[in-house]
Amino acid sequence: MRVIRIGLIALMAMLSQAVHADVIDVQLHYVGPTEGSVWLGMQQGLDEANLQGEFLGQKYSIQPVTVDELEHLDSVTAILLAAEANQVLSIANSAQFENVPVFNLISDDDALRSACIANLLSITASNKMKKDAMAQMLEKNPESKARAQGWHKDFKKFAASQLNIRFTKGSGVIMDDDSWAGWAAVKLLSDTVARTQSMDAGVMLNYLKNDIAFDGQKGAGATFRDTGQLRQLVLIIEDDKIVAEAPLRGVKGGLDSLGLKSCK
């Protein structure tokens, strides 16, 4: 038994060394505030990515940079932006980053979707998505005084309650739209690296646009439209309570009834 135990310990040590010898070091670059909701959401995503990465030989980090610093980098894997729409458009349209995934985390500006920029991926729900969700609600409930948003502390379906608990335990605050988007962007990227075993920006962008089926705790199998918008349900909130989820039952088009459906 002692020989077997020693053999197992030696095998585990060898496997550990093999994993660490082939670690994929994934650095994500971020432009935006380093405090507040979106930053806390990204940190939650980073913690979970690195926990998963321990078993997959992957290590993740987020490097905050200014726009000027970003433009002087030799190599970029992915860019996360918590910025105004015009700045997002400027970076996504740059020839320097044409094959790099550029994530819009917080702007709901419809212009970012209608621009149909090939490398621009919007995580948060667009303004039109929220307006369409409210239109569906008001058609069935004309007296409703609700509002539409992407996330809520009381959302429980699709393991959302567990995500809310993990986030609040780690950050001390409740998860909102921006923190969910920050978390989701990092998870999308870590899932992509895990499945492609690549940190090449072009490989990642292609996988995100064409092959990803994302579980963001808002329903499994979420994908990106050709507008760059992540398909997702929208919550209808009244008196700080979830009263409905859009698309509402019976509405044709499903998730594509919310927001700009396509560039075509």
KOLDREN-537081 format. One line per field, with one value per residue (C-alpha): residue number from 0; residue in one letter; chain; y negated, x negated, z negated. Coordinates in Angstrom, 3 decimals. Layout:
KOLDREN-537081
timi <- NUM; ...
voro <- A; ...
filum <- A; ...
v <- Y; ...
u <- X; ...
w <- Z; ...
end
This chain:
KOLDREN-537081
timi <- 0; 1; 2; 3; 4; 5; 6; 7; 8; 9; 10; 11; 12; 13; 14; 15; 16; 17; 18; 19; 20; 21; 22; 23; 24; 25; 26; 27; 28; 29; 30; 31; 32; 33; 34; 35; 36; 37; 38; 39; 40; 41; 42; 43; 44; 45; 46; 47; 48; 49; 50; 51; 52; 53; 54; 55; 56; 57; 58; 59; 60; 61; 62; 63; 64; 65; 66; 67; 68; 69; 70; 71; 72; 73; 74; 75; 76; 77; 78; 79; 80; 81; 82; 83; 84; 85; 86; 87; 88; 89; 90; 91; 92; 93; 94; 95; 96; 97; 98; 99; 100; 101; 102; 103; 104; 105; 106; 107; 108; 109; 110; 111; 112; 113; 114; 115; 116; 117; 118; 119; 120; 121; 122; 123; 124; 125; 126; 127; 128; 129; 130; 131; 132; 133; 134; 135; 136; 137; 138; 139; 140; 141; 142; 143; 144; 145; 146; 147; 148; 149; 150; 151; 152; 153; 154; 155; 156; 157; 158; 159; 160; 161; 162; 163; 164; 165; 166; 167; 168; 169; 170; 171; 172; 173; 174; 175; 176; 177; 178; 179; 180; 181; 182; 183; 184; 185; 186; 187; 188; 189; 190; 191; 192; 193; 194; 195; 196; 197; 198; 199; 200; 201; 202; 203; 204; 205; 206; 207; 208; 209; 210; 211; 212; 213; 214; 215; 216; 217; 218; 219; 220; 221; 222; 223; 224; 225; 226; 227; 228; 229; 230; 231; 232; 233; 234; 235; 236; 237; 238; 239; 240; 241; 242; 243; 244; 245; 246; 247; 248; 249; 250; 251; 252; 253; 254; 255; 256; 257; 258; 259; 260; 261; 262; 263
voro <- M; R; V; I; R; I; G; L; I; A; L; M; A; M; L; S; Q; A; V; H; A; D; V; I; D; V; Q; L; H; Y; V; G; P; T; E; G; S; V; W; L; G; M; Q; Q; G; L; D; E; A; N; L; Q; G; E; F; L; G; Q; K; Y; S; I; Q; P; V; T; V; D; E; L; E; H; L; D; S; V; T; A; I; L; L; A; A; E; A; N; Q; V; L; S; I; A; N; S; A; Q; F; E; N; V; P; V; F; N; L; I; S; D; D; D; A; L; R; S; A; C; I; A; N; L; L; S; I; T; A; S; N; K; M; K; K; D; A; M; A; Q; M; L; E; K; N; P; E; S; K; A; R; A; Q; G; W; H; K; D; F; K; K; F; A; A; S; Q; L; N; I; R; F; T; K; G; S; G; V; I; M; D; D; D; S; W; A; G; W; A; A; V; K; L; L; S; D; T; V; A; R; T; Q; S; M; D; A; G; V; M; L; N; Y; L; K; N; D; I; A; F; D; G; Q; K; G; A; G; A; T; F; R; D; T; G; Q; L; R; Q; L; V; L; I; I; E; D; D; K; I; V; A; E; A; P; L; R; G; V; K; G; G; L; D; S; L; G; L; K; S; C; K
filum <- A; A; A; A; A; A; A; A; A; A; A; A; A; A; A; A; A; A; A; A; A; A; A; A; A; A; A; A; A; A; A; A; A; A; A; A; A; A; A; A; A; A; A; A; A; A; A; A; A; A; A; A; A; A; A; A; A; A; A; A; A; A; A; A; A; A; A; A; A; A; A; A; A; A; A; A; A; A; A; A; A; A; A; A; A; A; A; A; A; A; A; A; A; A; A; A; A; A; A; A; A; A; A; A; A; A; A; A; A; A; A; A; A; A; A; A; A; A; A; A; A; A; A; A; A; A; A; A; A; A; A; A; A; A; A; A; A; A; A; A; A; A; A; A; A; A; A; A; A; A; A; A; A; A; A; A; A; A; A; A; A; A; A; A; A; A; A; A; A; A; A; A; A; A; A; A; A; A; A; A; A; A; A; A; A; A; A; A; A; A; A; A; A; A; A; A; A; A; A; A; A; A; A; A; A; A; A; A; A; A; A; A; A; A; A; A; A; A; A; A; A; A; A; A; A; A; A; A; A; A; A; A; A; A; A; A; A; A; A; A; A; A; A; A; A; A; A; A; A; A; A; A; A; A; A; A; A; A; A; A; A; A; A; A
v <- 0.000; -2.326; -1.737; -2.469; -5.642; -6.856; -6.050; -8.037; -11.022; -10.909; -10.686; -13.645; -15.673; -14.856; -15.834; -19.058; -19.901; -19.121; -21.403; -24.266; -23.818; -24.425; -27.181; -29.548; -33.035; -35.103; -38.848; -40.892; -44.646; -46.924; -50.587; -51.977; -52.690; -50.408; -50.633; -50.193; -47.669; -46.677; -46.320; -44.152; -42.001; -41.455; -40.525; -37.902; -36.552; -36.580; -34.611; -31.971; -31.831; -31.224; -28.583; -26.730; -27.486; -25.633; -22.397; -23.435; -25.010; -28.565; -31.753; -34.979; -38.596; -41.953; -44.884; -48.343; -50.703; -54.123; -54.484; -55.881; -52.937; -50.524; -51.963; -51.435; -47.751; -45.241; -42.375; -42.323; -39.256; -40.956; -44.439; -45.137; -48.604; -50.374; -53.584; -55.959; -54.843; -57.156; -55.810; -52.218; -52.897; -54.531; -51.572; -48.904; -50.692; -50.960; -48.953; -47.960; -45.914; -44.675; -41.015; -41.522; -40.889; -44.285; -44.017; -46.784; -46.226; -49.074; -51.231; -50.494; -52.904; -51.408; -52.944; -50.413; -47.613; -49.211; -50.013; -46.248; -46.316; -42.794; -42.672; -44.588; -42.437; -44.066; -42.266; -44.569; -44.774; -47.589; -50.483; -49.050; -45.653; -47.275; -49.386; -46.308; -44.447; -47.273; -47.427; -43.724; -44.288; -47.312; -45.555; -42.933; -45.220; -48.820; -50.119; -48.754; -51.205; -48.895; -49.291; -46.918; -45.897; -43.131; -41.743; -41.791; -40.662; -38.420; -36.620; -32.895; -30.899; -29.271; -29.204; -33.029; -32.869; -31.121; -33.769; -36.526; -34.823; -34.325; -37.913; -39.463; -37.236; -38.270; -41.964; -42.943; -44.535; -43.265; -42.369; -44.831; -45.122; -46.435; -43.909; -41.066; -42.321; -42.505; -38.978; -37.651; -39.114; -37.452; -34.160; -34.311; -34.753; -32.060; -29.618; -30.439; -29.826; -26.579; -25.266; -26.498; -26.101; -29.285; -32.878; -34.085; -37.058; -36.013; -32.464; -33.745; -36.280; -33.640; -31.254; -33.936; -35.003; -31.583; -28.774; -29.976; -28.754; -30.753; -30.027; -33.401; -32.320; -33.869; -30.705; -28.329; -28.578; -32.367; -33.506; -36.747; -38.273; -39.628; -43.052; -41.956; -41.940; -39.047; -37.493; -37.439; -37.790; -41.133; -41.440; -43.594; -45.250; -46.998; -48.175; -46.530; -43.122; -40.955; -40.867; -39.368; -38.241; -39.338; -38.017; -37.500; -34.243; -34.109; -36.817; -35.706; -35.666; -34.673; -36.455; -38.078; -40.027; -42.207; -44.771; -44.998; -41.518; -41.624; -43.825; -42.584
u <- 0.000; -2.876; -4.373; -1.023; -0.614; -4.080; -3.357; -0.107; -1.823; -4.545; -1.946; -0.006; -3.214; -4.066; -0.571; -0.764; -4.096; -2.737; 0.244; -1.865; -4.367; -1.640; 0.330; 2.139; 1.699; 4.663; 4.462; 7.593; 7.353; 9.981; 10.858; 13.174; 13.515; 11.700; 14.421; 18.170; 20.527; 18.885; 15.442; 16.853; 18.647; 15.428; 13.610; 16.273; 15.818; 12.051; 12.220; 14.425; 12.289; 9.146; 10.853; 11.798; 8.387; 6.605; 7.896; 7.449; 4.005; 5.258; 4.563; 6.533; 5.810; 7.402; 5.132; 6.760; 5.415; 6.162; 7.161; 3.718; 2.005; 4.276; 3.276; -0.415; -0.157; -1.831; 0.533; 4.134; 6.296; 9.603; 10.771; 13.435; 15.002; 17.091; 17.261; 19.525; 20.807; 18.561; 15.425; 16.594; 17.176; 13.775; 11.906; 13.954; 13.501; 9.723; 7.822; 5.430; 8.176; 10.211; 9.612; 9.828; 13.033; 14.176; 16.811; 19.300; 20.224; 22.509; 23.765; 27.318; 26.979; 28.752; 26.137; 23.593; 25.816; 26.950; 23.309; 22.839; 19.099; 17.747; 15.618; 17.948; 19.914; 22.519; 23.260; 25.786; 29.314; 29.814; 32.209; 34.427; 34.507; 35.792; 38.323; 39.584; 39.889; 41.968; 44.129; 44.933; 45.776; 47.972; 49.877; 50.984; 51.077; 51.797; 51.875; 48.462; 45.942; 43.000; 39.508; 37.245; 33.762; 31.269; 30.733; 32.261; 31.236; 34.308; 33.857; 33.820; 34.222; 31.342; 29.153; 29.345; 29.985; 26.638; 24.855; 26.515; 25.431; 21.827; 21.545; 22.986; 20.840; 17.713; 18.416; 20.765; 23.252; 26.092; 25.590; 27.082; 27.073; 23.510; 22.001; 23.782; 22.373; 18.842; 19.144; 20.669; 17.954; 15.166; 17.079; 17.663; 13.942; 12.865; 15.381; 13.976; 10.371; 11.379; 13.071; 10.631; 7.471; 6.289; 5.727; 5.344; 7.678; 8.887; 9.660; 11.549; 13.554; 14.588; 15.686; 17.631; 19.495; 20.216; 19.947; 20.498; 23.613; 23.385; 24.931; 25.062; 27.635; 30.338; 31.061; 28.584; 27.409; 27.247; 25.627; 24.655; 26.672; 24.836; 25.416; 23.054; 25.845; 26.021; 29.480; 31.027; 34.277; 35.192; 36.800; 39.869; 39.675; 42.406; 42.021; 38.577; 40.122; 39.888; 43.384; 42.581; 39.862; 39.639; 40.206; 43.635; 45.424; 47.088; 44.962; 43.651; 39.921; 38.785; 35.613; 35.338; 38.529; 36.326; 34.098; 32.598; 32.949; 30.291; 28.000; 29.740
w <- 0.000; -0.828; 2.640; 4.293; 2.236; 3.182; 6.820; 6.772; 5.161; 7.811; 10.596; 9.215; 8.996; 12.609; 13.784; 11.834; 13.400; 16.859; 16.345; 15.043; 17.877; 20.437; 18.719; 21.090; 19.633; 20.822; 20.240; 20.947; 21.427; 19.933; 20.391; 17.714; 13.989; 11.569; 8.951; 8.984; 10.541; 13.813; 12.196; 9.393; 11.956; 13.898; 10.686; 9.959; 13.470; 13.044; 9.781; 11.397; 14.557; 12.527; 10.399; 13.576; 15.070; 12.275; 13.798; 17.429; 17.352; 17.826; 15.899; 16.358; 15.517; 16.322; 17.137; 16.832; 19.501; 20.935; 24.583; 25.357; 23.664; 25.506; 28.877; 28.099; 27.177; 29.475; 28.741; 27.513; 26.864; 26.041; 25.066; 22.422; 22.509; 19.894; 21.890; 23.804; 27.197; 29.247; 27.551; 28.051; 31.745; 32.132; 30.636; 32.419; 35.765; 35.377; 37.990; 35.195; 33.505; 36.471; 35.555; 31.778; 29.776; 28.453; 25.715; 25.014; 21.381; 20.341; 23.227; 24.365; 27.325; 30.351; 32.662; 31.422; 32.734; 36.002; 36.855; 37.399; 36.691; 37.138; 33.973; 31.622; 29.159; 26.892; 23.634; 22.009; 23.421; 25.915; 25.447; 28.197; 26.484; 23.314; 25.228; 27.088; 23.789; 22.338; 25.464; 25.036; 21.387; 22.033; 24.793; 22.277; 19.224; 20.327; 16.754; 15.866; 14.408; 14.852; 16.267; 18.167; 17.093; 17.724; 14.227; 10.747; 7.288; 7.001; 10.315; 9.512; 12.729; 14.624; 11.476; 11.337; 7.591; 7.074; 9.121; 7.088; 3.866; 5.063; 6.213; 3.061; 0.868; 2.762; 3.280; 0.460; 2.895; 5.067; 8.716; 11.220; 15.026; 15.214; 12.830; 14.640; 17.957; 16.518; 15.151; 18.370; 20.605; 18.629; 18.553; 22.310; 22.855; 20.403; 21.917; 25.346; 24.299; 22.563; 25.705; 28.333; 26.235; 27.924; 26.889; 30.463; 30.869; 34.330; 33.238; 30.219; 32.236; 34.758; 32.006; 30.145; 33.277; 34.735; 32.192; 28.644; 26.831; 23.636; 20.267; 18.558; 15.964; 18.162; 20.113; 21.741; 25.336; 25.730; 28.984; 30.696; 33.530; 36.562; 34.977; 32.197; 29.606; 27.152; 27.269; 23.797; 21.930; 20.363; 16.933; 16.277; 12.859; 10.880; 7.274; 7.287; 8.005; 11.112; 12.622; 16.030; 18.395; 22.004; 24.533; 23.010; 23.637; 27.026; 28.655; 32.040; 32.657; 29.194; 28.130; 31.552; 30.812; 28.619; 30.316; 33.800; 35.215; 37.906; 39.985; 43.132
end
